[in-house]
């Protein structure tokens, strides 16, 4: 794989992760004071989420736990979502 192909692959994966973060944030916003769940695949990795506000009670990527603290700021929430990638 040449450098250009690697760059294109990286940019596609980066866009997919960005879209994932936006989708989860939108899901969080549309479920104020309620639990929400999401299961899917991002960048070829299986993901499971159960959250309440910015608290990701369950956040697993390929079976690895990335769950975090309760009531974190939205900026930190987005960073936690991006961490496995």
Secondary structure by P-SEA (a helix, b strand, c coil): ccaaaaaaaaaaaaaaaaaaaaaaaaaaaacccbbbbbbbbcccbbbbbbbccccccbbbcccccccccccccaaaaaaaaaccc
